[in-house]
Amino acid sequence: MVRVGQAWDVNLTRESKVSPETVP
């Protein structure tokens, strides 16, 4: 899921200020 939403992952982590590893 993270692979398909790479851009979304970065966008979510940037707003939440959380590492990409914590994002599902």
WOHUFEN-V993741 format. One line per field, one symbol per residue. phi: phi as a letter, one per 20 degrees, with the letter a starting at -180 (. if undefined). psi: psi as a letter, one per 30 degrees, with the letter a starting at -180 (. if undefined). burial: + if it has 16 or more other C-alpha atoms within 10 Angstrom, else -. Layout:
phi: ???
psi: ???
burial: ???
//
This chain:
phi: .fffdffffffffffeldfffeef
psi: eeeeheeeeeeeeeefhlkfffk.
burial: --------++--+-----------
//
